[in-house]
Amino acid sequence: MTLSQSEPSELLEAVRAGGGIDVVRRGVELVLQALITAEASEFIGARPFERTPTRTNLRNGSRERVLSTKAGDVQLQIPKLRRGSFLPSVLERRRRIDRALFAVVMEAYVHGVSTRKVDDLVQALGLEAGISKSEVSRICAELDESLDVFRHRLLDHVAFPYVFLDATYLKGRSGGAVTALTVVVPTGVTLTGDREVLGLAIGDSEDGAFWAEFLRSLRARGLSGVRLVTSDAHLGPQQAIGAVMLSRLRAKLGQSAADCIDTVPRVGYRLRSDRAA
């Protein structure tokens, strides 16, 4: 690992100026950046601007990364590559810490903790720089992505003969005002007794049209083999069950009855006619 000539000079100037803790922070920043640059060169197979047959990739600029240390926040430049990506090993442990911190922020957000209190919590965990409102929103955007994947996943991996429909009401912001929103959650049960939450939907009311649209979306995602649907006495889900679930079941039963009639030997009718005669 080598440092450029300008970097030690900058650090020496800071020492002469009596920078105190900033000298330590700058020193940590220089060492970490040198480690990252050296590891990137080994990963690529060549130093910056070096022509060598061992080169396997090309640098493509860099991205900034703020790393919180005991000496303070340091600004690091992480090389970007033309193909693939590069994460320095010095940040691997930090990435695990970040994931744990993100989980704490998400958990607080889900439970309705204010942004200011989230900032206080993050500082109490050791991140002196705290966390901004926009950063909380960015972190919690991962929740929306995960929820979207969960809500639209396919359901054709197993049959769910038993489906339970339920709903609850939660406070939420809609149209600039806080109102009570309907949250519907269906649960499917397999023949082996395994339970699985089939989806999630939010609406303004628990009417039949809302339930019907939601049940059709379950069908479109591959829900099949339904024999029994259970809900409360609310008129909305009952209407939707009759329109979406039972209508298909009646059609299948009707077709099965027609198939049975077609298999009955017609000679039986002739025998009855002979007896009547």
GUTITI-843915 format. One record per residue (C-alpha): residue number from 0; x, y negated, z negated. Coordinates in steps of 0.2 Angstrom, whole numbers, plus 5000, padded with zeros to 4 digits. Each point is the difference from the previous one (the first is absolute). Last residue first. Example, Ala and Ser with C-alpha at 12.3 -4.5 7.8 and 13.67 -1.06 7.14 Angstrom:
<recs>
{1, {5068, 5005, 4964}},
{0, {4994, 5017, 4997}},
</recs>
This chain:
<recs>
{276, {4521, 5248, 5115}},
{275, {5007, 4992, 4984}},
{274, {5011, 5015, 4998}},
{273, {5007, 4998, 5018}},
{272, {5003, 4981, 4997}},
{271, {5009, 5004, 4984}},
{270, {5011, 5012, 5010}},
{269, {5004, 4987, 5013}},
{268, {5005, 4987, 4987}},
{267, {5012, 5013, 4992}},
{266, {5008, 5003, 5017}},
{265, {5007, 4982, 5000}},
{264, {5014, 5006, 4989}},
{263, {5005, 4986, 4988}},
{262, {5017, 4992, 5005}},
{261, {4993, 4984, 5007}},
{260, {4990, 4998, 4984}},
{259, {5017, 5000, 4990}},
{258, {5008, 4988, 5012}},
{257, {4985, 4988, 4997}},
{256, {5002, 5001, 4981}},
{255, {5018, 4997, 5001}},
{254, {4997, 4984, 5011}},
{253, {4987, 4994, 4988}},
{252, {5012, 5003, 4985}},
{251, {5014, 4991, 5009}},
{250, {4988, 4985, 5004}},
{249, {4994, 5000, 4982}},
{248, {5018, 4999, 4994}},
{247, {5004, 4986, 5012}},
{246, {4985, 4990, 4994}},
{245, {5005, 5005, 4982}},
{244, {5017, 4991, 5000}},
{243, {4997, 4984, 5010}},
{242, {4982, 4994, 4998}},
{241, {4995, 5010, 4984}},
{240, {5016, 4996, 4991}},
{239, {4999, 4982, 5005}},
{238, {4982, 4998, 4993}},
{237, {5005, 5008, 4984}},
{236, {5016, 4990, 4999}},
{235, {4990, 4984, 5001}},
{234, {4985, 5005, 4990}},
{233, {5009, 5002, 4983}},
{232, {4996, 5016, 4991}},
{231, {5018, 5005, 4998}},
{230, {5009, 5010, 5012}},
{229, {5004, 5019, 5005}},
{228, {5003, 5006, 5017}},
{227, {4999, 5019, 5003}},
{226, {5005, 5011, 5015}},
{225, {5014, 4990, 5008}},
{224, {5011, 5010, 5012}},
{223, {5008, 4985, 5008}},
{222, {5008, 4983, 4996}},
{221, {5012, 4997, 5015}},
{220, {5004, 4981, 5000}},
{219, {4984, 4996, 5011}},
{218, {4989, 5009, 4987}},
{217, {5007, 4989, 4986}},
{216, {4998, 4985, 5010}},
{215, {4981, 5005, 5003}},
{214, {4999, 5001, 4981}},
{213, {5006, 4982, 4998}},
{212, {4988, 4993, 5013}},
{211, {4986, 5009, 4992}},
{210, {5004, 4994, 4983}},
{209, {5001, 4982, 5006}},
{208, {4983, 5002, 5010}},
{207, {4992, 5008, 4985}},
{206, {5003, 4986, 4988}},
{205, {5014, 5000, 4986}},
{204, {5004, 4981, 5002}},
{203, {5014, 4988, 5005}},
{202, {5011, 5014, 5005}},
{201, {5017, 5009, 4996}},
{200, {5005, 5017, 5006}},
{199, {5010, 5014, 4994}},
{198, {5004, 5017, 5006}},
{197, {5000, 5019, 4998}},
{196, {5005, 5002, 4982}},
{195, {5005, 5018, 4999}},
{194, {4995, 5014, 4989}},
{193, {5005, 5018, 5000}},
{192, {4987, 5013, 4996}},
{191, {5006, 5014, 5012}},
{190, {4985, 4997, 5011}},
{189, {5005, 4981, 5002}},
{188, {4994, 4986, 4990}},
{187, {4998, 4982, 5007}},
{186, {4999, 4984, 4991}},
{185, {4993, 4984, 5007}},
{184, {5004, 4983, 4993}},
{183, {4990, 4985, 5003}},
{182, {5005, 4982, 4994}},
{181, {4986, 4988, 5000}},
{180, {5005, 4982, 4997}},
{179, {4995, 4988, 4986}},
{178, {5004, 4982, 5004}},
{177, {5015, 4988, 4999}},
{176, {4998, 4986, 5013}},
{175, {5011, 4995, 5014}},
{174, {4991, 5010, 5013}},
{173, {5002, 5016, 4990}},
{172, {5011, 5001, 4984}},
{171, {4998, 5016, 4990}},
{170, {4991, 5006, 4984}},
{169, {4997, 5018, 5000}},
{168, {4984, 5011, 5002}},
{167, {5000, 5019, 5000}},
{166, {4995, 5013, 5013}},
{165, {4998, 5019, 5001}},
{164, {4998, 5013, 5013}},
{163, {5004, 5018, 4996}},
{162, {5004, 5012, 5015}},
{161, {4999, 5019, 4999}},
{160, {5004, 5011, 5016}},
{159, {5017, 4991, 5002}},
{158, {5009, 5009, 5014}},
{157, {5019, 4999, 5002}},
{156, {5013, 4990, 5010}},
{155, {4987, 4991, 5010}},
{154, {5000, 4985, 4988}},
{153, {5011, 4988, 5010}},
{152, {5008, 4985, 4991}},
{151, {4991, 4983, 5002}},
{150, {4997, 4995, 4982}},
{149, {5017, 5007, 4994}},
{148, {5010, 4991, 5013}},
{147, {4991, 4983, 4996}},
{146, {5003, 5003, 4982}},
{145, {5019, 5002, 5003}},
{144, {5000, 4984, 5010}},
{143, {4990, 4990, 4988}},
{142, {5011, 5005, 4986}},
{141, {5016, 4995, 5010}},
{140, {4992, 4983, 5001}},
{139, {5002, 5000, 4981}},
{138, {5019, 4996, 5002}},
{137, {4997, 4986, 5012}},
{136, {4986, 4992, 4989}},
{135, {5012, 5001, 4985}},
{134, {5013, 4992, 5010}},
{133, {4988, 4986, 5006}},
{132, {4996, 4997, 4982}},
{131, {5018, 4998, 4995}},
{130, {5011, 5012, 4990}},
{129, {5012, 4997, 4985}},
{128, {5017, 4994, 5003}},
{127, {5005, 5008, 4983}},
{126, {4996, 5018, 5006}},
{125, {5003, 5009, 4983}},
{124, {4983, 5008, 4997}},
{123, {4994, 4985, 4990}},
{122, {5003, 4990, 5016}},
{121, {4988, 5012, 5009}},
{120, {4987, 4999, 4987}},
{119, {5001, 4981, 4999}},
{118, {4997, 4999, 5019}},
{117, {4986, 5013, 4999}},
{116, {4992, 4988, 4987}},
{115, {5001, 4986, 5012}},
{114, {4993, 5010, 5014}},
{113, {4985, 5005, 4989}},
{112, {4997, 5018, 4995}},
{111, {4985, 5007, 5008}},
{110, {5003, 5019, 4996}},
{109, {5005, 5003, 5018}},
{108, {5013, 4986, 5000}},
{107, {5008, 5007, 4984}},
{106, {5001, 5017, 5008}},
{105, {5007, 4992, 5016}},
{104, {5013, 4990, 4990}},
{103, {5006, 5015, 4990}},
{102, {5001, 5011, 5016}},
{101, {5010, 4986, 5008}},
{100, {5012, 5001, 4985}},
{99, {5002, 5019, 5002}},
{98, {5003, 4998, 5018}},
{97, {5013, 4986, 4997}},
{96, {5009, 5011, 4988}},
{95, {5001, 5014, 5013}},
{94, {5006, 4987, 5013}},
{93, {5013, 4994, 4987}},
{92, {5007, 5017, 4999}},
{91, {5002, 5001, 5019}},
{90, {5007, 4982, 5001}},
{89, {5018, 5004, 4998}},
{88, {4997, 5014, 5012}},
{87, {4998, 4987, 5014}},
{86, {4984, 5002, 5010}},
{85, {5002, 5001, 5019}},
{84, {4987, 5002, 5014}},
{83, {4997, 5008, 5016}},
{82, {5007, 4994, 5017}},
{81, {5006, 4983, 5003}},
{80, {5005, 4998, 4982}},
{79, {4997, 4987, 4987}},
{78, {5014, 4995, 4987}},
{77, {4994, 4996, 4982}},
{76, {5005, 4983, 4995}},
{75, {5000, 4997, 4981}},
{74, {4994, 4985, 4989}},
{73, {5004, 5003, 4982}},
{72, {4987, 4997, 4986}},
{71, {5008, 4998, 4983}},
{70, {5015, 5008, 4991}},
{69, {4990, 5014, 4992}},
{68, {4995, 5004, 5018}},
{67, {4985, 4996, 5011}},
{66, {5003, 5004, 5019}},
{65, {4993, 4988, 5013}},
{64, {5001, 5008, 5017}},
{63, {5002, 4990, 5016}},
{62, {4999, 5009, 5017}},
{61, {5015, 5002, 5012}},
{60, {5004, 4999, 5019}},
{59, {4999, 5014, 5012}},
{58, {5015, 5011, 4996}},
{57, {5004, 5014, 5013}},
{56, {5000, 5019, 4998}},
{55, {5011, 5015, 5001}},
{54, {5017, 4992, 5001}},
{53, {5014, 5014, 4999}},
{52, {5007, 4995, 5017}},
{51, {5005, 4983, 4993}},
{50, {4998, 4982, 5004}},
{49, {4999, 4989, 4985}},
{48, {4988, 4985, 5000}},
{47, {4995, 5004, 4982}},
{46, {5008, 5016, 4993}},
{45, {4997, 5016, 5009}},
{44, {4992, 5018, 4997}},
{43, {4983, 4993, 4997}},
{42, {4998, 5008, 4982}},
{41, {5018, 4996, 4996}},
{40, {4998, 4982, 5005}},
{39, {4984, 4999, 4991}},
{38, {5008, 5007, 4984}},
{37, {5014, 4987, 5001}},
{36, {4987, 4985, 5003}},
{35, {4990, 5006, 4985}},
{34, {5015, 5002, 4989}},
{33, {5006, 4982, 5005}},
{32, {4983, 4993, 4997}},
{31, {5000, 5008, 4982}},
{30, {5017, 4993, 4996}},
{29, {4996, 4983, 5006}},
{28, {4983, 4999, 4991}},
{27, {5007, 5006, 4984}},
{26, {5014, 4987, 5001}},
{25, {4986, 4987, 5003}},
{24, {4991, 5005, 4985}},
{23, {5015, 5000, 4989}},
{22, {5005, 4983, 5007}},
{21, {4982, 4994, 4997}},
{20, {5002, 5005, 4982}},
{19, {5012, 4986, 4997}},
{18, {5002, 4989, 5015}},
{17, {5015, 4991, 4993}},
{16, {5005, 4991, 5016}},
{15, {5016, 5009, 5001}},
{14, {4991, 5017, 4999}},
{13, {4988, 4995, 5014}},
{12, {5015, 4995, 5011}},
{11, {5008, 5017, 4997}},
{10, {4984, 5009, 5005}},
{9, {4999, 4990, 5016}},
{8, {5018, 5004, 5004}},
{7, {4997, 5018, 4996}},
{6, {4987, 5000, 5013}},
{5, {5009, 4990, 5014}},
{4, {5014, 5013, 5002}},
{3, {4988, 5014, 5004}},
{2, {4998, 5013, 4987}},
{1, {5006, 5018, 5002}},
{0, {4993, 5017, 4995}},
</recs>
